[in-house]
């Protein structure tokens, strides 16, 4: 697994499968430990369950996000202020010499397909998705996508535009302005 980070409230541990196709979410489970026996003062050894990952985390779900030539961008993850939804991205590998397209800046790399997913963290339901075709967005370390309150700004380098979306409480992207 690629461990990404905890959600802002610390409830969810966000991970990606080794092949960058699946989103895997864990919830922290408190380890309870009780020692029964004659020599209760000598607790030098932690129980075996507590020494394993599964003793501290339980897997909530595994969700296949990427298909075909797409891969999950393991360096990208945003969470809404309410900690209900996470935004994840999948993309194809960039083409450094893409064909010319109307409105596109020449000599800028292009990804055939970039998909942003709005996922409800509690159960793994994909609430909405937004696709960008033949575009280039800096996904690594959230460099080209910014979030403020319930607004998401997406910087399209190839088309020199900024897409502003709003995330509604019902779990959907709404176009605000480009």
C-alpha positions as CSV (number, residue, x, y, z in Angstrom):
1,X,0.0,0.0,0.0
2,X,0.9,3.7,-0.4
3,X,-0.2,5.4,2.8
4,X,-1.3,9.0,1.9
5,X,-2.5,10.7,5.1
6,X,-5.2,10.9,7.7
7,X,-8.3,12.9,7.1
8,X,-8.3,16.3,8.9
9,X,-10.4,14.9,11.8
10,X,-8.2,11.9,12.1
11,X,-11.0,9.3,11.6
12,X,-9.8,7.9,8.2
13,X,-6.4,6.7,7.0
14,X,-6.3,7.2,3.2
15,X,-4.2,4.6,1.3
16,X,-3.8,3.5,-2.3
17,X,-3.1,0.0,-3.6
18,X,0.4,-0.7,-4.9
19,X,-0.8,-0.7,-8.5
20,X,-2.5,2.7,-8.0
21,X,-5.8,1.4,-9.1
22,X,-7.7,1.2,-5.7
23,X,-8.5,3.6,-2.9
24,X,-8.4,1.9,0.5
25,X,-9.7,3.6,3.6
26,X,-9.1,2.5,7.1
27,X,-10.7,3.7,10.4
28,X,-8.7,3.8,13.6
29,X,-9.9,1.3,16.1
30,X,-8.9,1.6,19.7
31,X,-7.0,-1.3,21.0
32,X,-8.3,-2.5,24.3
33,X,-5.9,-4.5,26.4
34,X,-6.5,-6.3,29.6
35,X,-4.1,-8.5,31.4
36,X,-5.4,-11.4,33.4
37,X,-3.2,-13.5,35.6
38,X,-1.2,-13.8,38.7
39,X,1.6,-11.4,37.7
40,X,-0.3,-8.4,36.4
41,X,2.4,-5.9,37.4
42,X,4.8,-7.4,34.8
43,X,3.4,-6.2,31.5
44,X,6.6,-6.1,29.6
45,X,5.1,-7.6,26.5
46,X,2.4,-5.9,24.5
47,X,-0.2,-8.3,23.2
48,X,0.5,-9.8,19.7
49,X,-2.7,-8.2,18.3
50,X,-1.4,-4.8,19.3
51,X,1.8,-5.3,17.4
52,X,0.0,-5.7,14.1
53,X,-1.5,-3.0,11.8
54,X,-4.9,-4.8,12.0
55,X,-4.9,-4.3,15.8
56,X,-5.1,-0.6,15.3
57,X,-7.0,-0.1,12.0
58,X,-9.9,-1.8,10.4
59,X,-10.5,-1.6,6.7
60,X,-13.7,0.2,5.8
61,X,-13.6,-0.4,2.0
62,X,-11.6,-0.7,-1.1
63,X,-12.8,1.2,-4.1
64,X,-11.6,0.8,-7.6
65,X,-11.2,4.3,-9.0
66,X,-8.8,3.9,-11.9
67,X,-9.4,1.9,-15.0
68,X,-7.7,1.4,-18.4
69,X,-4.6,3.5,-18.7
70,X,-5.5,5.7,-15.7
71,X,-3.7,5.6,-12.3
72,X,-4.6,7.2,-9.0
73,X,-2.4,10.2,-8.3
74,X,-1.0,9.1,-5.0
75,X,0.2,12.6,-4.1
76,X,-3.2,14.2,-4.4
77,X,-5.9,14.3,-1.8
78,X,-8.2,17.0,-0.6
79,X,-10.9,16.8,2.1
80,X,-13.9,19.1,2.6
81,X,-14.1,21.2,5.7
82,X,-17.0,19.0,7.0
83,X,-14.7,16.0,6.7
84,X,-17.5,14.2,4.8
85,X,-16.0,14.1,1.3
86,X,-12.6,13.4,-0.1
87,X,-11.5,14.5,-3.6
88,X,-9.3,12.0,-5.4
89,X,-7.7,12.2,-8.9
90,X,-6.9,9.7,-11.6
91,X,-5.0,10.5,-14.8
92,X,-3.3,8.9,-17.7
93,X,0.4,9.5,-18.2
94,X,1.3,12.8,-19.7
95,X,2.2,13.0,-23.4
96,X,5.1,15.4,-23.7
97,X,4.4,16.1,-27.5
98,X,0.6,16.2,-27.8
99,X,-1.2,17.0,-31.1
100,X,-2.3,20.6,-31.5
101,X,-5.8,21.4,-30.3
102,X,-8.0,24.4,-30.7
103,X,-7.5,26.7,-27.7
104,X,-4.6,24.8,-26.3
105,X,-1.2,26.3,-25.7
106,X,1.5,24.6,-27.8
107,X,4.4,22.7,-26.2
108,X,2.5,22.0,-23.0
109,X,2.2,18.3,-22.1
110,X,-1.3,16.7,-22.2
111,X,-3.0,14.0,-20.3
112,X,-5.6,12.2,-22.3
113,X,-8.0,12.0,-19.3
114,X,-8.0,13.4,-15.8
115,X,-10.9,12.5,-13.5
116,X,-11.7,14.1,-10.2
117,X,-13.8,12.0,-7.8
118,X,-15.9,13.2,-4.9
119,X,-16.1,10.3,-2.5
120,X,-18.1,10.1,0.7
121,X,-15.4,9.0,3.2
122,X,-17.7,7.2,5.6
123,X,-18.8,4.5,3.1
124,X,-16.9,4.9,-0.1
125,X,-19.8,6.1,-2.3
126,X,-18.7,8.0,-5.4
127,X,-21.0,11.0,-5.2
128,X,-19.8,12.9,-8.3
129,X,-16.9,13.0,-10.8
130,X,-15.5,15.6,-13.2
131,X,-13.5,14.7,-16.3
132,X,-11.0,16.8,-18.2
133,X,-9.8,15.5,-21.6
134,X,-6.5,16.4,-23.3
135,X,-5.6,18.8,-20.6
136,X,-2.7,19.3,-18.1
137,X,-3.3,19.9,-14.4
138,X,-0.6,19.7,-11.8
139,X,-1.9,17.1,-9.5
140,X,1.2,16.2,-7.4
141,X,1.0,17.7,-3.9
142,X,-2.3,19.5,-4.8
143,X,-0.3,22.0,-6.9
144,X,-3.0,22.7,-9.5
145,X,-6.1,22.3,-7.5
146,X,-7.0,24.5,-4.5
147,X,-9.8,24.4,-2.0
148,X,-11.3,27.1,0.1
149,X,-14.4,26.4,2.1
150,X,-16.7,24.5,-0.3
151,X,-15.1,25.9,-3.5
152,X,-12.5,24.1,-5.6
153,X,-10.3,25.9,-8.1
154,X,-8.7,23.8,-10.9
155,X,-5.9,25.4,-12.9
156,X,-5.8,24.1,-16.5
157,X,-2.3,24.8,-17.7
158,X,-2.8,23.7,-21.3
159,X,-5.9,25.8,-21.8
160,X,-4.9,28.7,-19.5
161,X,-8.1,28.6,-17.6
162,X,-9.3,28.2,-14.0
163,X,-12.4,26.2,-13.3
164,X,-14.2,27.1,-10.1
165,X,-16.5,24.4,-8.7
166,X,-18.6,24.3,-5.6
167,X,-19.2,21.2,-3.5
168,X,-22.8,21.0,-2.4
169,X,-23.7,19.4,0.9
170,X,-25.6,16.7,-1.1
171,X,-22.3,15.6,-2.5
172,X,-22.0,17.1,-6.0
173,X,-19.8,19.3,-8.0
174,X,-21.5,22.4,-9.4
175,X,-19.9,24.7,-12.0
176,X,-19.5,28.2,-10.7
177,X,-17.3,29.8,-13.3
178,X,-14.5,29.2,-15.8
